Amino acid sequence: MHGSRRLIFRRVPWDNPVGAELRRAQQAELAARFGTPDHEPGPPPSDADVALFLIAYERCSGQPLGCGGIRHLDEATGEIKRVYVLPYARGSEVASSILAVLEDCAAELGYSELRAEAGSVQADGIRLYESSGYARVPNFGPYAEAATSRCFAKAISSRTLAASAAS
């Protein structure tokens, strides 16, 4: 699928065991940050509503380093879900690479907008979205009444796809 000098990205089914383990690690970390395992407003993503899910592997070792997915909101809009990078791989642009590949995939799927949510204790997630061109928007959907949620949106188009392919 997509790649970089350091990473290889593979689309996998939602129930892929490596993806499931990465999501479990992410949820355990978030439960510790929020102080409760019940920290996600609305229903968690599932095979029924995730348009795609991918895993980032380190090219030289084949080790999984992180993951991310896109939840289908409507024909024009997807939501970034479950972006996670293993702690030892953080600070090496794995998360921004995952997000860039998700944006490419969103354009391929025909979405014109991506939305994202990060909790108030996820300063790293908030920085990721802001540094990647996402703008703060009013909380949407299940996050509308969630005081701990920060929501973002970014327009996605075939021009976005063409620009990333050129770089």
C-alpha positions in Angstrom: 0.0 0.0 0.0 1.6 3.3 1.0 5.1 3.5 2.3 8.0 5.7 3.4 11.7 5.2 3.9 11.1 4.1 7.5 7.5 2.8 7.5 5.3 0.4 5.6 1.5 0.8 5.9 -0.9 -2.1 5.5 -4.7 -2.0 5.5 -6.0 -4.7 7.7 -9.5 -5.9 8.8 -10.8 -4.4 12.0 -10.4 -7.8 13.7 -6.7 -8.2 12.8 -5.0 -9.4 16.0 -2.1 -6.9 15.7 -4.5 -4.1 15.3 -6.7 -5.3 18.2 -3.6 -5.4 20.4 -2.6 -1.9 19.5 -6.1 -0.6 20.2 -6.1 -2.4 23.5 -2.8 -0.7 24.5 -4.2 2.7 23.4 -7.4 2.2 25.4 -5.4 1.1 28.5 -3.2 4.2 28.2 -6.3 6.5 27.8 -8.0 4.9 30.8 -4.9 5.7 32.9 -4.8 9.3 31.6 -8.5 9.9 32.2 -8.6 7.9 35.4 -11.5 5.7 34.2 -12.0 3.1 31.5 -15.3 4.8 30.6 -13.7 7.8 28.8 -15.1 7.6 25.3 -18.4 9.5 24.5 -20.6 7.5 22.2 -20.2 4.1 20.8 -16.7 2.8 20.2 -15.7 2.2 16.5 -16.4 -1.3 15.1 -16.1 -3.4 12.0 -19.6 -2.1 11.0 -18.6 1.6 10.8 -14.9 1.7 10.2 -14.2 2.3 6.5 -10.6 1.3 6.9 -8.0 0.5 9.4 -4.2 0.4 8.9 -1.1 -0.6 10.8 2.3 1.2 10.4 5.2 -1.3 10.4 8.9 -0.4 10.7 10.4 -1.2 7.4 13.7 -2.7 8.6 12.4 -4.8 11.4 8.8 -5.5 10.4 7.6 -4.5 13.9 4.3 -2.8 14.2 4.7 0.8 15.5 1.2 2.2 15.4 -2.2 2.2 13.9 -5.2 4.4 12.9 -8.5 4.2 11.1 -11.3 6.1 9.5 -14.9 5.8 10.8 -17.6 6.4 8.2 -19.8 9.3 9.3 -21.6 10.1 6.0 -20.8 10.0 2.3 -18.6 13.1 2.5 -17.2 12.8 6.0 -14.9 10.4 7.9 -13.7 10.5 11.4 -10.1 9.7 12.4 -10.2 7.0 15.1 -7.7 5.0 17.1 -4.5 6.8 16.1 -1.9 5.2 18.4 1.9 4.9 18.4 3.8 2.6 20.7 5.6 4.6 23.4 9.1 3.8 22.3 8.4 5.0 18.7 6.9 8.4 19.7 8.7 11.6 18.7 9.8 10.1 15.4 6.9 11.3 13.2 5.1 8.0 13.1 1.8 9.5 14.2 2.0 12.3 11.6 2.9 9.7 8.9 -0.2 7.6 9.9 -2.4 10.7 9.8 -1.0 11.6 6.3 -1.7 8.1 5.0 -5.2 8.2 6.5 -5.8 11.5 4.7 -4.7 9.9 1.4 -7.0 7.0 2.0 -9.9 9.3 2.8 -9.4 11.1 -0.6 -9.3 7.7 -2.3 -12.6 6.8 -0.5 -14.2 10.0 -1.8 -14.4 11.8 1.5 -14.2 15.6 1.3 -13.7 16.2 5.1 -12.1 14.4 8.0 -13.0 15.1 11.6 -11.2 14.1 14.7 -11.6 14.2 18.5 -9.0 14.3 21.2 -9.7 14.4 24.9 -8.5 17.3 27.0 -5.8 15.1 28.6 -4.5 14.2 25.1 -2.2 17.2 24.5 -0.2 15.1 22.1 -3.3 14.3 20.0 -4.4 17.9 20.0 -0.9 19.0 18.8 -0.9 16.4 16.1 -4.2 17.6 14.6 -3.3 21.3 14.9 0.2 20.8 13.4 -1.4 18.8 10.5 -3.8 21.6 9.4 -6.9 20.6 11.3 -9.0 23.5 12.7 -11.0 23.4 15.9 -14.7 23.0 15.3 -17.7 22.8 17.6 -18.0 19.3 19.2 -20.0 17.1 16.9 -22.1 13.9 17.2 -21.4 12.0 20.4 -18.9 14.6 21.6 -21.4 17.5 21.4 -22.0 17.5 25.2 -18.6 16.1 26.2 -16.7 18.8 28.2 -13.5 16.8 27.9 -13.6 16.6 24.0 -11.8 18.8 21.6 -13.0 18.4 18.0 -11.2 19.2 14.7 -11.9 19.1 11.0 -9.9 19.3 7.7 -11.0 19.5 4.1 -9.7 16.5 2.1 -9.7 16.5 -1.7 -8.0 14.9 -4.6 -5.6 17.9 -4.6 -4.6 16.8 -1.1 -3.8 13.4 -2.5 -1.9 14.8 -5.4 0.2 17.1 -3.2 1.2 14.3 -0.8 2.1 12.0 -3.7 4.4 14.7 -5.1 6.3 15.1 -1.8 
